Amino acid sequence: MRSYDFAVVQHANGETIPTQCNTAADSDDGALPGVSDGKCNSSRTFAVIRNEDGSLNFSVTQQITPISYTTGNHTIPADQIEKKDGVETYVGPESFGLYSS
């Protein structure tokens, strides 16, 4: 079992208190698994998709109105993921921006 646990702040709308997001997902080989239904302590959700080059596409989505959403994305390069004792770990910056798609 692998877990994702992070905080997100939307600075553009004046947010100052982070929203906590987390989930656990199975991984038979110690790799950071893809996630399609990560939850946050708000209306936000998140997803992680592994690319063929070993990088991860990380996205956070927030519902704005009943029919519109905004999504922020970040690619985590493969060189920011290290395997130690058979388990992948993110070793990149503690803070990074999410860019709208």
PDB file as gemmi writes it, atoms N, CA and C in Angstrom:
CRYST1    1.000    1.000    1.000  90.00  90.00  90.00 P 1                      
ATOM      1  N   MET A   1       0.856  -1.176   0.000  1.00  0.00           N  
ATOM      2  CA  MET A   1       0.000   0.000   0.000  1.00  0.00           C  
ATOM      3  C   MET A   1       0.902   1.239   0.000  1.00  0.00           C  
ATOM      4  N   ARG A   2       0.619   2.148  -0.902  1.00  0.00           N  
ATOM      5  CA  ARG A   2       1.349   3.418  -1.014  1.00  0.00           C  
ATOM      6  C   ARG A   2       0.359   4.539  -0.706  1.00  0.00           C  
ATOM      7  N   SER A   3       0.870   5.683  -0.268  1.00  0.00           N  
ATOM      8  CA  SER A   3      -0.050   6.775   0.053  1.00  0.00           C  
ATOM      9  C   SER A   3       0.437   8.093  -0.536  1.00  0.00           C  
ATOM     10  N   TYR A   4      -0.525   8.943  -0.824  1.00  0.00           N  
ATOM     11  CA  TYR A   4      -0.288  10.323  -1.228  1.00  0.00           C  
ATOM     12  C   TYR A   4      -0.895  11.191  -0.143  1.00  0.00           C  
ATOM     13  N   ASP A   5      -0.161  12.209   0.300  1.00  0.00           N  
ATOM     14  CA  ASP A   5      -0.645  13.099   1.348  1.00  0.00           C  
ATOM     15  C   ASP A   5       0.007  14.463   1.132  1.00  0.00           C  
ATOM     16  N   PHE A   6      -0.806  15.488   0.866  1.00  0.00           N  
ATOM     17  CA  PHE A   6      -0.273  16.814   0.571  1.00  0.00           C  
ATOM     18  C   PHE A   6      -1.318  17.875   0.883  1.00  0.00           C  
ATOM     19  N   ALA A   7      -0.891  19.120   0.887  1.00  0.00           N  
ATOM     20  CA  ALA A   7      -1.790  20.256   1.101  1.00  0.00           C  
ATOM     21  C   ALA A   7      -1.760  21.128  -0.141  1.00  0.00           C  
ATOM     22  N   VAL A   8      -2.895  21.731  -0.454  1.00  0.00           N  
ATOM     23  CA  VAL A   8      -2.991  22.589  -1.639  1.00  0.00           C  
ATOM     24  C   VAL A   8      -3.650  23.912  -1.249  1.00  0.00           C  
ATOM     25  N   VAL A   9      -3.131  25.006  -1.833  1.00  0.00           N  
ATOM     26  CA  VAL A   9      -3.672  26.350  -1.604  1.00  0.00           C  
ATOM     27  C   VAL A   9      -3.865  27.009  -2.962  1.00  0.00           C  
ATOM     28  N   GLN A  10      -5.021  27.610  -3.175  1.00  0.00           N  
ATOM     29  CA  GLN A  10      -5.268  28.351  -4.411  1.00  0.00           C  
ATOM     30  C   GLN A  10      -5.026  29.833  -4.114  1.00  0.00           C  
ATOM     31  N   HIS A  11      -3.810  30.278  -4.388  1.00  0.00           N  
ATOM     32  CA  HIS A  11      -3.427  31.655  -4.075  1.00  0.00           C  
ATOM     33  C   HIS A  11      -4.220  32.686  -4.878  1.00  0.00           C  
ATOM     34  N   ALA A  12      -4.615  32.352  -6.090  1.00  0.00           N  
ATOM     35  CA  ALA A  12      -5.297  33.315  -6.969  1.00  0.00           C  
ATOM     36  C   ALA A  12      -6.614  33.820  -6.384  1.00  0.00           C  
ATOM     37  N   ASN A  13      -7.251  33.032  -5.526  1.00  0.00           N  
ATOM     38  CA  ASN A  13      -8.516  33.496  -4.941  1.00  0.00           C  
ATOM     39  C   ASN A  13      -8.348  33.951  -3.492  1.00  0.00           C  
ATOM     40  N   GLY A  14      -7.098  34.128  -3.046  1.00  0.00           N  
ATOM     41  CA  GLY A  14      -6.838  34.651  -1.718  1.00  0.00           C  
ATOM     42  C   GLY A  14      -6.801  33.614  -0.612  1.00  0.00           C  
ATOM     43  N   GLU A  15      -6.853  32.332  -0.954  1.00  0.00           N  
ATOM     44  CA  GLU A  15      -6.777  31.290   0.059  1.00  0.00           C  
ATOM     45  C   GLU A  15      -5.465  31.376   0.831  1.00  0.00           C  
ATOM     46  N   THR A  16      -5.530  31.198   2.126  1.00  0.00           N  
ATOM     47  CA  THR A  16      -4.311  31.180   2.939  1.00  0.00           C  
ATOM     48  C   THR A  16      -4.198  29.908   3.770  1.00  0.00           C  
ATOM     49  N   ILE A  17      -5.291  29.202   3.951  1.00  0.00           N  
ATOM     50  CA  ILE A  17      -5.290  27.966   4.731  1.00  0.00           C  
ATOM     51  C   ILE A  17      -5.293  26.781   3.767  1.00  0.00           C  
ATOM     52  N   PRO A  18      -4.283  25.924   3.854  1.00  0.00           N  
ATOM     53  CA  PRO A  18      -4.203  24.780   2.935  1.00  0.00           C  
ATOM     54  C   PRO A  18      -5.340  23.777   3.145  1.00  0.00           C  
ATOM     55  N   THR A  19      -5.740  23.148   2.056  1.00  0.00           N  
ATOM     56  CA  THR A  19      -6.687  22.043   2.083  1.00  0.00           C  
ATOM     57  C   THR A  19      -5.889  20.750   2.021  1.00  0.00           C  
ATOM     58  N   GLN A  20      -6.149  19.847   2.927  1.00  0.00           N  
ATOM     59  CA  GLN A  20      -5.421  18.582   2.985  1.00  0.00           C  
ATOM     60  C   GLN A  20      -6.026  17.585   2.002  1.00  0.00           C  
ATOM     61  N   CYS A  21      -5.167  16.869   1.291  1.00  0.00           N  
ATOM     62  CA  CYS A  21      -5.583  15.844   0.337  1.00  0.00           C  
ATOM     63  C   CYS A  21      -4.794  14.578   0.625  1.00  0.00           C  
ATOM     64  N   ASN A  22      -5.462  13.421   0.547  1.00  0.00           N  
ATOM     65  CA  ASN A  22      -4.742  12.175   0.756  1.00  0.00           C  
ATOM     66  C   ASN A  22      -5.540  10.987   0.249  1.00  0.00           C  
ATOM     67  N   THR A  23      -4.815   9.924  -0.032  1.00  0.00           N  
ATOM     68  CA  THR A  23      -5.416   8.648  -0.389  1.00  0.00           C  
ATOM     69  C   THR A  23      -4.353   7.574  -0.294  1.00  0.00           C  
ATOM     70  N   ALA A  24      -4.777   6.354  -0.222  1.00  0.00           N  
ATOM     71  CA  ALA A  24      -3.876   5.205  -0.262  1.00  0.00           C  
ATOM     72  C   ALA A  24      -4.275   4.353  -1.457  1.00  0.00           C  
ATOM     73  N   ALA A  25      -3.277   3.726  -2.086  1.00  0.00           N  
ATOM     74  CA  ALA A  25      -3.538   2.895  -3.260  1.00  0.00           C  
ATOM     75  C   ALA A  25      -2.594   1.699  -3.258  1.00  0.00           C  
ATOM     76  N   ASP A  26      -3.061   0.596  -3.795  1.00  0.00           N  
ATOM     77  CA  ASP A  26      -2.247  -0.613  -3.858  1.00  0.00           C  
ATOM     78  C   ASP A  26      -1.138  -0.489  -4.882  1.00  0.00           C  
ATOM     79  N   SER A  27      -0.006  -1.092  -4.549  1.00  0.00           N  
ATOM     80  CA  SER A  27       1.133  -1.167  -5.459  1.00  0.00           C  
ATOM     81  C   SER A  27       1.875  -2.455  -5.153  1.00  0.00           C  
ATOM     82  N   ASP A  28       1.810  -3.402  -6.073  1.00  0.00           N  
ATOM     83  CA  ASP A  28       2.457  -4.699  -5.856  1.00  0.00           C  
ATOM     84  C   ASP A  28       3.970  -4.628  -5.984  1.00  0.00           C  
ATOM     85  N   ASP A  29       4.468  -3.650  -6.748  1.00  0.00           N  
ATOM     86  CA  ASP A  29       5.907  -3.599  -7.024  1.00  0.00           C  
ATOM     87  C   ASP A  29       6.625  -2.431  -6.344  1.00  0.00           C  
ATOM     88  N   GLY A  30       5.963  -1.732  -5.432  1.00  0.00           N  
ATOM     89  CA  GLY A  30       6.590  -0.619  -4.731  1.00  0.00           C  
ATOM     90  C   GLY A  30       6.564   0.694  -5.490  1.00  0.00           C  
ATOM     91  N   ALA A  31       6.032   0.686  -6.709  1.00  0.00           N  
ATOM     92  CA  ALA A  31       5.953   1.908  -7.509  1.00  0.00           C  
ATOM     93  C   ALA A  31       4.854   2.825  -6.977  1.00  0.00           C  
ATOM     94  N   LEU A  32       5.028   4.134  -7.180  1.00  0.00           N  
ATOM     95  CA  LEU A  32       3.948   5.069  -6.867  1.00  0.00           C  
ATOM     96  C   LEU A  32       2.822   4.799  -7.867  1.00  0.00           C  
ATOM     97  N   PRO A  33       1.666   4.388  -7.394  1.00  0.00           N  
ATOM     98  CA  PRO A  33       0.588   3.983  -8.297  1.00  0.00           C  
ATOM     99  C   PRO A  33      -0.195   5.164  -8.863  1.00  0.00           C  
ATOM    100  N   GLY A  34      -0.860   4.925  -9.964  1.00  0.00           N  
ATOM    101  CA  GLY A  34      -1.804   5.892 -10.499  1.00  0.00           C  
ATOM    102  C   GLY A  34      -3.021   5.960  -9.594  1.00  0.00           C  
ATOM    103  N   VAL A  35      -3.631   7.136  -9.528  1.00  0.00           N  
ATOM    104  CA  VAL A  35      -4.825   7.364  -8.705  1.00  0.00           C  
ATOM    105  C   VAL A  35      -5.796   8.182  -9.545  1.00  0.00           C  
ATOM    106  N   SER A  36      -7.050   7.781  -9.588  1.00  0.00           N  
ATOM    107  CA  SER A  36      -8.027   8.560 -10.350  1.00  0.00           C  
ATOM    108  C   SER A  36      -9.063   9.237  -9.468  1.00  0.00           C  
ATOM    109  N   ASP A  37      -9.096   8.881  -8.198  1.00  0.00           N  
ATOM    110  CA  ASP A  37     -10.175   9.370  -7.325  1.00  0.00           C  
ATOM    111  C   ASP A  37      -9.675   9.836  -5.960  1.00  0.00           C  
ATOM    112  N   GLY A  38      -8.525  10.529  -5.926  1.00  0.00           N  
ATOM    113  CA  GLY A  38      -8.018  11.065  -4.671  1.00  0.00           C  
ATOM    114  C   GLY A  38      -8.946  12.134  -4.114  1.00  0.00           C  
ATOM    115  N   LYS A  39      -9.085  12.183  -2.813  1.00  0.00           N  
ATOM    116  CA  LYS A  39     -10.011  13.121  -2.162  1.00  0.00           C  
ATOM    117  C   LYS A  39      -9.269  14.155  -1.330  1.00  0.00           C  
ATOM    118  N   CYS A  40      -9.878  15.318  -1.220  1.00  0.00           N  
ATOM    119  CA  CYS A  40      -9.376  16.401  -0.375  1.00  0.00           C  
ATOM    120  C   CYS A  40     -10.459  16.772   0.634  1.00  0.00           C  
ATOM    121  N   ASN A  41     -10.085  17.526   1.656  1.00  0.00           N  
ATOM    122  CA  ASN A  41     -11.040  17.969   2.677  1.00  0.00           C  
ATOM    123  C   ASN A  41     -11.805  19.195   2.185  1.00  0.00           C  
ATOM    124  N   SER A  42     -12.267  19.132   0.958  1.00  0.00           N  
ATOM    125  CA  SER A  42     -13.030  20.212   0.324  1.00  0.00           C  
ATOM    126  C   SER A  42     -13.675  19.605  -0.925  1.00  0.00           C  
ATOM    127  N   SER A  43     -14.091  20.447  -1.840  1.00  0.00           N  
ATOM    128  CA  SER A  43     -14.677  19.937  -3.082  1.00  0.00           C  
ATOM    129  C   SER A  43     -13.609  19.495  -4.080  1.00  0.00           C  
ATOM    130  N   ARG A  44     -12.343  19.626  -3.728  1.00  0.00           N  
ATOM    131  CA  ARG A  44     -11.261  19.245  -4.635  1.00  0.00           C  
ATOM    132  C   ARG A  44     -11.061  17.731  -4.674  1.00  0.00           C  
ATOM    133  N   THR A  45     -10.588  17.278  -5.828  1.00  0.00           N  
ATOM    134  CA  THR A  45     -10.167  15.896  -6.002  1.00  0.00           C  
ATOM    135  C   THR A  45      -8.807  15.924  -6.688  1.00  0.00           C  
ATOM    136  N   PHE A  46      -8.104  14.793  -6.705  1.00  0.00           N  
ATOM    137  CA  PHE A  46      -6.834  14.760  -7.403  1.00  0.00           C  
ATOM    138  C   PHE A  46      -6.621  13.428  -8.107  1.00  0.00           C  
ATOM    139  N   ALA A  47      -5.706  13.459  -9.066  1.00  0.00           N  
ATOM    140  CA  ALA A  47      -5.368  12.275  -9.853  1.00  0.00           C  
ATOM    141  C   ALA A  47      -3.863  12.261 -10.101  1.00  0.00           C  
ATOM    142  N   VAL A  48      -3.321  11.059 -10.248  1.00  0.00           N  
ATOM    143  CA  VAL A  48      -1.914  10.865 -10.580  1.00  0.00           C  
ATOM    144  C   VAL A  48      -1.868   9.830 -11.695  1.00  0.00           C  
ATOM    145  N   ILE A  49      -1.209  10.169 -12.795  1.00  0.00           N  
ATOM    146  CA  ILE A  49      -1.089   9.268 -13.940  1.00  0.00           C  
ATOM    147  C   ILE A  49       0.379   9.078 -14.264  1.00  0.00           C  
ATOM    148  N   ARG A  50       0.817   7.825 -14.370  1.00  0.00           N  
ATOM    149  CA  ARG A  50       2.214   7.532 -14.713  1.00  0.00           C  
ATOM    150  C   ARG A  50       2.379   7.563 -16.230  1.00  0.00           C  
ATOM    151  N   ASN A  51       3.414   8.264 -16.670  1.00  0.00           N  
ATOM    152  CA  ASN A  51       3.744   8.342 -18.089  1.00  0.00           C  
ATOM    153  C   ASN A  51       4.747   7.247 -18.455  1.00  0.00           C  
ATOM    154  N   GLU A  52       4.874   6.983 -19.743  1.00  0.00           N  
ATOM    155  CA  GLU A  52       5.799   5.954 -20.222  1.00  0.00           C  
ATOM    156  C   GLU A  52       7.245   6.235 -19.837  1.00  0.00           C  
ATOM    157  N   ASP A  53       7.618   7.523 -19.702  1.00  0.00           N  
ATOM    158  CA  ASP A  53       9.001   7.873 -19.364  1.00  0.00           C  
ATOM    159  C   ASP A  53       9.280   7.821 -17.856  1.00  0.00           C  
ATOM    160  N   GLY A  54       8.297   7.366 -17.059  1.00  0.00           N  
ATOM    161  CA  GLY A  54       8.471   7.255 -15.616  1.00  0.00           C  
ATOM    162  C   GLY A  54       8.040   8.485 -14.838  1.00  0.00           C  
ATOM    163  N   SER A  55       7.737   9.585 -15.536  1.00  0.00           N  
ATOM    164  CA  SER A  55       7.247  10.780 -14.850  1.00  0.00           C  
ATOM    165  C   SER A  55       5.793  10.566 -14.425  1.00  0.00           C  
ATOM    166  N   LEU A  56       5.313  11.454 -13.569  1.00  0.00           N  
ATOM    167  CA  LEU A  56       3.925  11.390 -13.115  1.00  0.00           C  
ATOM    168  C   LEU A  56       3.215  12.687 -13.453  1.00  0.00           C  
ATOM    169  N   ASN A  57       2.018  12.601 -14.018  1.00  0.00           N  
ATOM    170  CA  ASN A  57       1.161  13.770 -14.200  1.00  0.00           C  
ATOM    171  C   ASN A  57       0.287  13.861 -12.958  1.00  0.00           C  
ATOM    172  N   PHE A  58       0.378  14.991 -12.286  1.00  0.00           N  
ATOM    173  CA  PHE A  58      -0.319  15.235 -11.031  1.00  0.00           C  
ATOM    174  C   PHE A  58      -1.328  16.341 -11.295  1.00  0.00           C  
ATOM    175  N   SER A  59      -2.603  16.133 -10.949  1.00  0.00           N  
ATOM    176  CA  SER A  59      -3.609  17.170 -11.177  1.00  0.00           C  
ATOM    177  C   SER A  59      -4.556  17.270  -9.987  1.00  0.00           C  
ATOM    178  N   VAL A  60      -5.018  18.508  -9.746  1.00  0.00           N  
ATOM    179  CA  VAL A  60      -6.007  18.782  -8.708  1.00  0.00           C  
ATOM    180  C   VAL A  60      -7.161  19.509  -9.386  1.00  0.00           C  
ATOM    181  N   THR A  61      -8.375  19.038  -9.147  1.00  0.00           N  
ATOM    182  CA  THR A  61      -9.568  19.613  -9.771  1.00  0.00           C  
ATOM    183  C   THR A  61     -10.495  20.161  -8.697  1.00  0.00           C  
ATOM    184  N   GLN A  62     -11.084  21.335  -8.988  1.00  0.00           N  
ATOM    185  CA  GLN A  62     -12.028  21.958  -8.063  1.00  0.00           C  
ATOM    186  C   GLN A  62     -13.270  22.359  -8.834  1.00  0.00           C  
ATOM    187  N   GLN A  63     -14.433  22.034  -8.272  1.00  0.00           N  
ATOM    188  CA  GLN A  63     -15.696  22.450  -8.882  1.00  0.00           C  
ATOM    189  C   GLN A  63     -15.913  23.926  -8.579  1.00  0.00           C  
ATOM    190  N   ILE A  64     -16.201  24.705  -9.634  1.00  0.00           N  
ATOM    191  CA  ILE A  64     -16.418  26.146  -9.501  1.00  0.00           C  
ATOM    192  C   ILE A  64     -17.918  26.463  -9.452  1.00  0.00           C  
ATOM    193  N   THR A  65     -18.665  25.866 -10.357  1.00  0.00           N  
ATOM    194  CA  THR A  65     -20.119  25.983 -10.391  1.00  0.00           C  
ATOM    195  C   THR A  65     -20.666  24.577 -10.603  1.00  0.00           C  
ATOM    196  N   PRO A  66     -21.989  24.399 -10.570  1.00  0.00           N  
ATOM    197  CA  PRO A  66     -22.527  23.048 -10.787  1.00  0.00           C  
ATOM    198  C   PRO A  66     -22.090  22.407 -12.119  1.00  0.00           C  
ATOM    199  N   ILE A  67     -21.687  23.229 -13.100  1.00  0.00           N  
ATOM    200  CA  ILE A  67     -21.306  22.653 -14.397  1.00  0.00           C  
ATOM    201  C   ILE A  67     -19.892  23.012 -14.850  1.00  0.00           C  
ATOM    202  N   SER A  68     -19.104  23.643 -13.972  1.00  0.00           N  
ATOM    203  CA  SER A  68     -17.746  23.988 -14.411  1.00  0.00           C  
ATOM    204  C   SER A  68     -16.708  23.624 -13.342  1.00  0.00           C  
ATOM    205  N   TYR A  69     -15.549  23.266 -13.839  1.00  0.00           N  
ATOM    206  CA  TYR A  69     -14.437  22.843 -12.988  1.00  0.00           C  
ATOM    207  C   TYR A  69     -13.173  23.561 -13.442  1.00  0.00           C  
ATOM    208  N   THR A  70     -12.211  23.673 -12.532  1.00  0.00           N  
ATOM    209  CA  THR A  70     -10.887  24.148 -12.896  1.00  0.00           C  
ATOM    210  C   THR A  70      -9.896  23.080 -12.450  1.00  0.00           C  
ATOM    211  N   THR A  71      -8.882  22.848 -13.281  1.00  0.00           N  
ATOM    212  CA  THR A  71      -7.883  21.826 -12.988  1.00  0.00           C  
ATOM    213  C   THR A  71      -6.496  22.429 -13.079  1.00  0.00           C  
ATOM    214  N   GLY A  72      -5.684  22.159 -12.074  1.00  0.00           N  
ATOM    215  CA  GLY A  72      -4.281  22.550 -12.095  1.00  0.00           C  
ATOM    216  C   GLY A  72      -3.425  21.314 -12.263  1.00  0.00           C  
ATOM    217  N   ASN A  73      -2.368  21.414 -13.068  1.00  0.00           N  
ATOM    218  CA  ASN A  73      -1.519  20.269 -13.398  1.00  0.00           C  
ATOM    219  C   ASN A  73      -0.057  20.541 -13.108  1.00  0.00           C  
ATOM    220  N   HIS A  74       0.663  19.476 -12.823  1.00  0.00           N  
ATOM    221  CA  HIS A  74       2.113  19.541 -12.650  1.00  0.00           C  
ATOM    222  C   HIS A  74       2.679  18.190 -13.076  1.00  0.00           C  
ATOM    223  N   THR A  75       3.768  18.200 -13.838  1.00  0.00           N  
ATOM    224  CA  THR A  75       4.451  16.963 -14.184  1.00  0.00           C  
ATOM    225  C   THR A  75       5.617  16.776 -13.227  1.00  0.00           C  
ATOM    226  N   ILE A  76       5.638  15.647 -12.565  1.00  0.00           N  
ATOM    227  CA  ILE A  76       6.742  15.290 -11.679  1.00  0.00           C  
ATOM    228  C   ILE A  76       7.729  14.487 -12.517  1.00  0.00           C  
ATOM    229  N   PRO A  77       8.915  15.043 -12.786  1.00  0.00           N  
ATOM    230  CA  PRO A  77       9.890  14.341 -13.620  1.00  0.00           C  
ATOM    231  C   PRO A  77      10.356  13.034 -12.972  1.00  0.00           C  
ATOM    232  N   ALA A  78      10.727  12.085 -13.811  1.00  0.00           N  
ATOM    233  CA  ALA A  78      11.178  10.781 -13.315  1.00  0.00           C  
ATOM    234  C   ALA A  78      12.377  10.907 -12.385  1.00  0.00           C  
ATOM    235  N   ASP A  79      13.227  11.923 -12.579  1.00  0.00           N  
ATOM    236  CA  ASP A  79      14.405  12.058 -11.721  1.00  0.00           C  
ATOM    237  C   ASP A  79      14.065  12.597 -10.323  1.00  0.00           C  
ATOM    238  N   GLN A  80      12.783  12.915 -10.077  1.00  0.00           N  
ATOM    239  CA  GLN A  80      12.338  13.312  -8.744  1.00  0.00           C  
ATOM    240  C   GLN A  80      11.641  12.158  -8.021  1.00  0.00           C  
ATOM    241  N   ILE A  81      11.772  10.964  -8.601  1.00  0.00           N  
ATOM    242  CA  ILE A  81      11.214   9.750  -8.010  1.00  0.00           C  
ATOM    243  C   ILE A  81      12.367   8.771  -7.846  1.00  0.00           C  
ATOM    244  N   GLU A  82      12.648   8.384  -6.617  1.00  0.00           N  
ATOM    245  CA  GLU A  82      13.748   7.459  -6.349  1.00  0.00           C  
ATOM    246  C   GLU A  82      13.204   6.163  -5.767  1.00  0.00           C  
ATOM    247  N   LYS A  83      13.864   5.083  -6.120  1.00  0.00           N  
ATOM    248  CA  LYS A  83      13.493   3.781  -5.563  1.00  0.00           C  
ATOM    249  C   LYS A  83      14.525   3.404  -4.510  1.00  0.00           C  
ATOM    250  N   LYS A  84      14.069   3.237  -3.271  1.00  0.00           N  
ATOM    251  CA  LYS A  84      14.929   2.856  -2.153  1.00  0.00           C  
ATOM    252  C   LYS A  84      14.347   1.617  -1.503  1.00  0.00           C  
ATOM    253  N   ASP A  85      15.146   0.601  -1.388  1.00  0.00           N  
ATOM    254  CA  ASP A  85      14.690  -0.662  -0.801  1.00  0.00           C  
ATOM    255  C   ASP A  85      13.430  -1.174  -1.482  1.00  0.00           C  
ATOM    256  N   GLY A  86      13.355  -0.995  -2.808  1.00  0.00           N  
ATOM    257  CA  GLY A  86      12.236  -1.512  -3.592  1.00  0.00           C  
ATOM    258  C   GLY A  86      10.977  -0.674  -3.555  1.00  0.00           C  
ATOM    259  N   VAL A  87      11.040   0.521  -2.947  1.00  0.00           N  
ATOM    260  CA  VAL A  87       9.857   1.367  -2.814  1.00  0.00           C  
ATOM    261  C   VAL A  87      10.144   2.743  -3.415  1.00  0.00           C  
ATOM    262  N   GLU A  88       9.271   3.194  -4.320  1.00  0.00           N  
ATOM    263  CA  GLU A  88       9.430   4.527  -4.900  1.00  0.00           C  
ATOM    264  C   GLU A  88       9.001   5.604  -3.921  1.00  0.00           C  
ATOM    265  N   THR A  89       9.773   6.710  -3.930  1.00  0.00           N  
ATOM    266  CA  THR A  89       9.507   7.854  -3.069  1.00  0.00           C  
ATOM    267  C   THR A  89       9.719   9.121  -3.866  1.00  0.00           C  
ATOM    268  N   TYR A  90       8.841  10.094  -3.681  1.00  0.00           N  
ATOM    269  CA  TYR A  90       9.006  11.413  -4.302  1.00  0.00           C  
ATOM    270  C   TYR A  90      10.085  12.166  -3.538  1.00  0.00           C  
ATOM    271  N   VAL A  91      11.085  12.687  -4.268  1.00  0.00           N  
ATOM    272  CA  VAL A  91      12.193  13.408  -3.641  1.00  0.00           C  
ATOM    273  C   VAL A  91      12.350  14.814  -4.212  1.00  0.00           C  
ATOM    274  N   GLY A  92      11.321  15.309  -4.877  1.00  0.00           N  
ATOM    275  CA  GLY A  92      11.370  16.638  -5.486  1.00  0.00           C  
ATOM    276  C   GLY A  92      11.064  17.736  -4.480  1.00  0.00           C  
ATOM    277  N   PRO A  93      10.855  18.944  -4.990  1.00  0.00           N  
ATOM    278  CA  PRO A  93      10.572  20.095  -4.128  1.00  0.00           C  
ATOM    279  C   PRO A  93       9.325  19.875  -3.267  1.00  0.00           C  
ATOM    280  N   GLU A  94       9.344  20.445  -2.064  1.00  0.00           N  
ATOM    281  CA  GLU A  94       8.180  20.346  -1.186  1.00  0.00           C  
ATOM    282  C   GLU A  94       7.023  21.204  -1.671  1.00  0.00           C  
ATOM    283  N   SER A  95       7.318  22.196  -2.502  1.00  0.00           N  
ATOM    284  CA  SER A  95       6.290  23.112  -2.980  1.00  0.00           C  
ATOM    285  C   SER A  95       6.458  23.336  -4.477  1.00  0.00           C  
ATOM    286  N   PHE A  96       5.355  23.337  -5.203  1.00  0.00           N  
ATOM    287  CA  PHE A  96       5.400  23.631  -6.633  1.00  0.00           C  
ATOM    288  C   PHE A  96       4.045  24.144  -7.090  1.00  0.00           C  
ATOM    289  N   GLY A  97       4.042  24.831  -8.217  1.00  0.00           N  
ATOM    290  CA  GLY A  97       2.802  25.385  -8.756  1.00  0.00           C  
ATOM    291  C   GLY A  97       2.029  24.367  -9.590  1.00  0.00           C  
ATOM    292  N   LEU A  98       0.735  24.584  -9.636  1.00  0.00           N  
ATOM    293  CA  LEU A  98      -0.144  23.812 -10.519  1.00  0.00           C  
ATOM    294  C   LEU A  98      -0.619  24.764 -11.600  1.00  0.00           C  
ATOM    295  N   TYR A  99      -0.558  24.340 -12.830  1.00  0.00           N  
ATOM    296  CA  TYR A  99      -0.887  25.212 -13.949  1.00  0.00           C  
ATOM    297  C   TYR A  99      -2.152  24.747 -14.648  1.00  0.00           C  
ATOM    298  N   SER A 100      -3.056  25.659 -14.917  1.00  0.00           N  
ATOM    299  CA  SER A 100      -4.351  25.334 -15.517  1.00  0.00           C  
ATOM    300  C   SER A 100      -4.195  24.758 -16.900  1.00  0.00           C  
ATOM    301  N   SER A 101      -5.102  23.840 -17.193  1.00  0.00           N  
ATOM    302  CA  SER A 101      -5.116  23.232 -18.523  1.00  0.00           C  
ATOM    303  C   SER A 101      -6.345  23.642 -19.290  1.00  0.00           C  
TER     304      SER A 101                                                      
END                                                                             
